[in-house]
């Protein structure tokens, strides 16, 4: 691909407890390299709603589209990735479910000794992380002030989103890439590796927290560019 050739489009999908602003560093890295980039703001009320929001953003992009998901966003892209414009999937420390699976089913049997995410009991149908444990579990490699801001600006995550099951996994027909965050205390690294292997993803491992997309945007952008160029 020449330097003057169009780079294609990238659509970035955030996970639970956060919004799309965490993608800013990745967005800037990709834009600087010539990609068209859009960030989905998932309502995180239900999986169906988030898939619909993502498909709407994909509709607006010139193809081809590389669809990227972090954490729960991996569930969203697994379903939304069946869109005809999507040519590649990139999972960033993300859930990669098969047909009939959801976040709830994937976290039901954690590996022995794995860290347990500090998810508080649901209130009015929504989940939040314990703010005092947020930094250690979600954002261990971010400056304390930034982690504290993320803890205090959490987006409530709907039970219908966490329990939403995939019907048609896009990775069965689209090539996939996966970035494993080896210091992740939300999704255990062994679980990430197992999901990446199951979907046949080209995989890289990075020493980073669950918030690796925030702390190491250039590294994450490099994986996305690999997916975009095949």
N, C-alpha and C positions, 0 to 999 in steps of 0.2 A: 504494500500500500504506500503510495507516494505521500509526501508531506502535504500536498495540495488536495488529496482525495478526501471525500467526505468520510467521516469516521463512524457514521451511524448514530443511533440513539441509545441512551441508557436510561432506564427507569428504576429509581431507588425506592424500596419499600421498607419502612421501619417496623419495629416489633412492638411488643406490649410495654406499657409503663412510660413510653417516651413518644416524641413526635418526630416529624421529618427534619427538624433543624439540626439534629445530630449528624446529618449527612453533609453539612456545609463543606468540610475539608475535602471529602471525596468528590463532591460536586465541583469544587474549584479546581481540583487536580484534573478531572476529566474534561471540564470546559477548557482548561488551558491547553489541553492536548487535542482539541478540535471536535470533541463529542457534543452532540445535543443531549442535554441532561434534564430530566424532570424528576421531581420528588413528590411521591404520593403522601397525602396526609390522611392516613387511615382513621376512620372514626373509632375503630377497635370496639365496636358494639357487638358485631357478629362477624363470623368468617364470610358469610355470603355478602354482607355489606362491604367488607374490605376488598373482596374480590371484585365486586362491582365498581368500587372507587378506583381500583388499580386498572381495570379494563378501560375505564373512561379515560384515564391518563394515557394508556397505550394507544387508544384510538386517535388521540391528538398528535401523536409523534410520527415523523417520517420513518419508515422502516429501513432496514431491519432494527429490531429492538433487542437489547440485552437486558434481561429482567433480573434485578438484584434484590435479595431479601436478607434482612438481619433478624435473628432470633425467631419470634412468631411470624415475622415477615416471610420466612421460608415456607410456612404453611400457605400463606397467601399466594406466593409466586408459584407454588406447586400446582395450584388450581388455575390461577390467572394466566399462567404460562402457556396454556393451550391456545391462547390468542394467536391468530394466524401471522401477526407481525413479529412475534417473539421467535428468535432463532437460537438463543442461548440463555441458560440460567446460571446465576452465581449466588451461592449460599455463603453468607458471612456469619460464622458461628451461629448457624441457624438450624431450625428443625426442618427435616426433609422427610415428610410422611409419605406412606404408601396409601393406597386406596383404603378408606374406612378409618384411617388413623387421624388423631388430633394431637394437640399439645398435651392434653390430659392423658391420653393413652401412652404417649411417648415418655412421659415423666413418671408413669405409674410404678415402674420397677427400676430405680436408679442403680448404677453400679455400686458394689460394696465400697464403703468409705467415701463416697462422693459427697461434696458439699450440698447442703439442702438450701434452695433459694428461700429467703426470708419473706415469703408471701403471707400477708395477713389474712385472717378469715374474711370472707366476702361480706360487703356491706351494700345492701340495696342492689345486688346483682353485679357488683364490680369488685375487682381485686386491686390492691396496692402492695408495694414492698415496704417493709419496715424501714422508715427513713434513716434510723440510726445504724442500720446494717447495709444500707444501699451501697455505700462506697466499697466496702469489702467484697460484696457479692457481685456487683454489677460493674463497678468502675475503679478497680484497684490500681490502675496505672494512669489515672487522671489526677491533676492537681486537686488538693482537698476542696478548694473553693468551687471548682467546676463540678466535682462529684456532689457536693452539697446542693448546688443549684439544681442539678438533675433530680436529686432526691426530693427537693421541695417543689419541683415543677412537674411531678409525675402526672401522666394521663391515666385515669382509671381504666382498667382493662376489663372488658365485659366477659362474664362467664360464658356467653354464647360464642365469643371469639375463641376462648381457650378450649371450649368443647367442640368447636366446629370441625367436622370430619371432611377430609378430602374425598372427592368422588372420582376424579380422573387425574392421576399424577402426570404432570407435563414432562417430568424427567424420563418417563418411559419412551418418549418420542423426540425429546430435545436434548442436546448435549449439555452437561452440567459441570460446573467448577465449584470447589468448596474450599473455604479458608477455615482451618481449625485454629482456634485460640487456645493455646496450651495452658494458660493460667485462668481459664474461665471457671467461675464459681456459680454460674447460673445453669449452663448446659455442660455437664461433665465432658472433658475432652475425649474419654473413651467412647461416649455416646456419639459425639460429633464424628469421630473416625468411623464408627460402625455405620452411621447414616451415609457418610460420604462414600464408603465402599459399596454399600447396598445400591446406591443410585448410579454407580459407575463414574463418579466424578473425578476429574483431574484435581488433585488436592495439594495444597501447600499448608505448612504448619508455621504459625507465628507465635512467639512468646508475647501474649497479650491477654488482657482481661476480656470480659464479655463486651465491653465498650471499645473493642479494638478498632471499630470503624470510626470512632471519634479520636482515639489516641494515636492511631497510625494510618491516617488517611491515604498517604502516598502508597503504602504497601497494599492496602485494600484496593485502591484504584488500579494498581498494576495487575492484580488478579482479574479485575473486571475487564481490563483491556485485553488480557489473554483470552477471556471468554468472548469478547466482541470480535476479535480477529481470528478466532478458531485455532 
